[in-house]
Amino acid sequence: MKLVTFLKNGVPTLGRVEGAELVDLSVAGVPQDMIGLLSADAAVRATAGAVSGPQMSLADVELCAPILRPPKILAVGLNYRDHIEETGLETPKVPLIFNKQSTAATGPYAPIHLPRVSDKLDYEGELGVVIGRRCRHVPRDRAHEVIAGYAVCNDVSVRDWQMRSQTFTMGKSFDTHSPFGPWITTSDDIPDPHALDLKTWVNDELRQNSNTRHLVFNCFDLVEHLSTAFTLEPGDLIVTGTPSGVGIGFDPKKFLSAGDRVRIEIEGLGAIENTVIAEPASTTLI
């Protein structure tokens, strides 16, 4: 099942994607926010998957981030073997975890801001894991039970701000720098999240071409590790790391400029595409 949040008369609304069509779930008798639906019991989720509801062309609606404001966005650094090779750094012995602030979340086709304070803007195509159950101390062999589904993510990074601090948080959390979607594909539709091709294009140039089998710490490892320290909640987004081919890895470096288009596609999950624009003046407090 592919679950989306879309705008209906300007109001965020839940939907289910069926091919090129979208089924409106606002009349389905299910929770009317994504977190509520993901955390509902199996019978409610089955209703969302079965209802026929009003239908419309997917091409005619505006998709939002599937979860408008994830409770937590937890990201992982140096988690693909090929990316570690291009950086020349050592393979981490434990996952390298950092936060992206929830206000960085934006839609799958929304613009990405080129910050006024930096020209070192980079892309990172990544697999996203969406948590569906409140949980703590989850053993690796049960991690699949708490994962609601998967999405395509771009861990947009402002490299100079990222490197100023060991936590990475400032350089990873600029507004609009966590686009994801285009929908949440529920885990029952993805038999093996660790065998998916991942590709990133910038202006039609293929920059990243890898597979999730190259993850150092896979999705289940990450759920076990994170839940050791704190409670994971429905709607939390784990952004699992990027393969080789990021802009900072080239010589000379290939940072993003206004007008660039970044498309990220993951096998079975769809694609997101975001255009870089100069940070608008409307973001300034007057």
N, C-alpha and C positions, 0 to 999 in steps of 0.2 A: 504494500500500500504506500502511495506517495501522498503525503500530507503537506498542504501549503497554507500560508496566510496571504490573503489577497485583499485589495481594497474594493469594497462594494459601497458605492455612494460615499466614498471617502472614509468608510469605517473598516478597520481590519476585521476580516472574516475568515473562518476556516473553510478549506476546501479539500477535495481529493482529486488527484489527477488520474485520468483514464485516457491514455494515448494523447491525442491533441485536444481533449475536452477536459473541462473542470466541472466537478460536481459540487454545488453549493451545499455545505453542511449546516448552514445556519437554521435550517428547518428540520434537522435530523433528530432533535431531542438529545443531543450530546453536548458536553461542555463547550462553551463558545470561546475558549482560549486554548492555545496549543499545549501549554503546561498542564491544564486541567484534563485535556484529552489524553495526553501521553501517560498521565499518572492514574487514569481511570482503570476500572477492572476490565477483564477480558471481554465481558458481555457488551460493555459500552463501546469498546474499540471495535468489536465485531459489528455493531450497529453502524458505526462510521464507515466501515468497509463495505457494508451491504446496501445502504440507502441509495436510491436512485437519484432523488432530489432534482432541483432545477439544474440544467446543464448549460454551459456556455463555452465558447472557444477559448482555449488557454491563451491564444495569441491576443485576445481582446481585453485581458485583465492585467492589472499591475500587481506583480508579486512583491511582497514585503519579505524581510527576513522571516523565516519560518517561526522563530521565537523572537518577538520584538525586542525583548530585553532579557537575555539569558541570566539566570541568577549568578552564575559564575562562568567565565571563559578561562579555561586552564590550558595553557599551551606548553609544547615540549620542544626543546632545542636539541640539535645534533642527534637526530633520531633515525636518519637514513644512512646506511653505510656509504653510499656514493657521495652524499653531501659531506660526510665527515672527511672523506678522501680529498674533496676539493678544497676544504678549509685547512687541511694539514693538522688538524687538532686530534687529540686522543679520543677514543671511544669512551663515553661516560660509563662509569660502573653502576650508577643509578640514574634514573630519568632526571634530566635537567628541566625543572618545572618553573614556569613564570606565569604571571597573570596578564591578561588583556582586560581592560576595564569594560564593563557591560555596555557603556555608552559608545564603544567602538563598533558595535553591531550595526550592520546595514544590509540592505536588500541585495539579492543576487545579481541585479542589473543596475543598481544605483551607482552614482559617481563616487570615485575615490578622490579625496582631497590631497593635492600637493601642498604640504604645509608652507606657510610663509616664512617659517624659521629654518627650512632645510631644503636642499635639492638632492638629498641622498635617499630617495624613495625607492623601495624595493618590493618585490612580489614574492610570495611563497605559496605554491599550490599544496594543499594539504587535505587529508581525510579528517572529517569531523565525526566525533562520537557523541550522540545525544543520550543523556541519562533519562530513564523513565521511572525509576523507583528510588525513594529515599533509602539510603543504605550506608552502612559503615562496616569496616573490616570484611570486605568482600574477598573470599579466596579466588584465586585465578580461575579455577575450574567452574566457578559459578558466576563469573563476571558477565557472561552472555545474558544472564537472567535479568540484569538491571539496565541493559542497554536497550533503549527504545528504537533506535535507528541510527542512520548515518547521513551525512551531508557533505557537499563540496565546500571547502573553505579557502580563503586567501588570508594568510597571516601577514598582512601588509606591515612593512617595517620601515622605520625612519632610522637608517643605520648609524648616523653620527649620534643621535640621541640614545639609541639602544646601547652603544658601546661606552657611553659615559658612566653607566651604572651597572654593577654586577647583577642587579635584579631584572634588567631589560624593560621594566614596566613602562617607563615613560616613552621609550622608542617604539613600543608595540601597541600603545593605547590611544593614539590620536583618533579623534572622531572620524568615522567612516572606514577605519582600518581593520575591520573584521567583517567583510561581506561573506555571507554564506547562504546556502540553499542548493538549487532553486527550490527544493522541498526537502522534507525528511523522508527518506526511504526506510520503512520499518524493517527491523532486523530479520523478520521471517522471510523477506524477499532477498536477503543477502546471505547465502549459505556460508560464504567464507570471506570476511572483510580483509583477509590478508592475502588475497590473490587478485587484486584489482589494478588495472592499468591506470596510471595518473599522468596527465599531460597538461602542460601550460604553454600557451602561445602569447607573445606580445606582438601586436600588429601583424598577425598571421605568421610570425617567425616562431617555430617550435623551440622553446627554451628548456623545458623540463619533459623528460620522457622516462618514466620509471614504473615501478609496481610496488604495491604495499607489502609484498613479501620481503622487501628489503628493510622494513622497519627493524630497528634494534630492539626496542621495547614495543610489543604489539598492543592492540587495544585492550586485551584482557590483562596484560601486565600493568598497564597504566591505571586501570580501574582498581586493581588490587593495591598498587602503590599509593595512589591518591587517597583511597578510602581508609588507609591505615592511619592517616593523620586527621581527617575531617570528614564530616557527613557530605555525601553527594546527594543532590536533590533533583527531582524531575525538572528537565529543561537546562540543566548544566551542560555546557558544551566543552568537550575535550578536543583540542586541535593538535593532531598527533605528530606533527613534524613535517619537514619538507625534504624532497630529494635534491640532487645536484641540479645545477642550471640556474640558480638565482643570480640576479644582476651583479651582486658584489663578488661573485665567483669568477667573473670574466676579467680579462686583461686586454684592453682597458675595461673598466667596470661599465655595466649597462644599467644605469639607474633610470627610473621612469620620469617622463616629462608630461606636461599638460598635453592632452590629445591622444596619448597612448591608450590602447585597448588591451586589457589583460583577460584572456579566456582560460579557464581551468575546467578540465573535464575528467571525471573519474568513471570508469567502467561501471555501468549499472546504476549510477547515481545522478546522471545528467551533467549539466555544465552551468557555470556562472560566467558572466562577462561584465566587466566594469571599466568605464572610461575615466581616465585621470583628468581632473580639472583643477585649476588654481583654487586654493582655499578662498571661498567667497567672503566678501566684507561682512556679510550678515552674521558671521560667527564671532564678531567682535562686540564686546559690551560697550555700549555708548552711554 
